[in-house]
């Protein structure tokens, strides 16, 4: 059975006939390794098995990519320059509870034990067989349903954190509570970042239909959201409007 990620909070399927709801999203895997050849190979393997894959080559990039893609599972190479795999794992634990598989060219049992002690769900040595890696990933996804859908999303480049349960946003040291419609808008922009989202898609997502009245409501919601999140709401940096097209949540200055 194809593993699937848990549904994001803004995809409300409760009460629907799931047989008619279309396929669920593939699980998202984040691969962290400083070797570009290994990254390319692993991404090809995982994509051929139906997973969505993102990659990072450093601890800083791993944090950024984790915030952007909200992975369901993370593969981390142990031996990397600068911050090693254990350090990356500790940093990522601040922003996600997605299960981790540590990968290493060393078969050292002490490394495996330390990785598991620090919270890794599994440890695998290079070189590995494709079938073994995929099997271990699917096992962890089955054992950890929904853990990849982090309840805390962090965007360090813009100093913004959002709690998906309380709808509280902390931006540049200030905390705000988002009203339900503000949270709906921010959620869909966050889910699609760094891409922009068209007006029609947003209005259908929030109200179920795209009408002139709903677009007017959308404009007011975006205005209120900017009042809470922007340094200068008149010159927005985070919630950007492309006139005639839609909105974008900008996560990189």
MOQUIHU-V38388 format. One line per field, one symbol per residue. ss: DSSP state (H for helix, E for strand, C for the rest). psi: psi as a letter, one per 40 degrees, with the letter a starting at -180 (. if undefined). A space follows every 50 residues. Layout:
ss=???
psi=???
This chain:
ss=CCCECCCCCCCCCCCCCHHHCCCCCECEEEEECCCHHHHHHHHHHHHHCC CEEEEECCHHHHHHHHHHHCCCEEEEECCCCCCCHHHHHHHHCCCCCCEE EEEECCCCHHHHHHHHHCCCCEEEECCCCHHHHHHHHHHHHHHCCCCCCC CEEEEHHHCEEEECCCCEEEECCEEEECCHHHHHHHHHHHHHCCCCEEHH HHHHHHHCCCCHHHHHHHHHHHHHHHHHHCCCHHHCCCEEEECCCEEEEC CCC
psi=hhiiiihidegheheihddeeiiiiiihhhhhiehddddddddddddeee ihhiiieiddddddddddegidihhhhdgiibhiddddddddeeeiehih hhhiehehdddddddddeeidihiiiiiiddddddddddddddgheddgh ehhhgddefhhhhedefhhhhfehhihhiddddddddddddeieiihidd ddddddeeihiddddddddddddddddddidhddghddghhhhecaihhh eh.
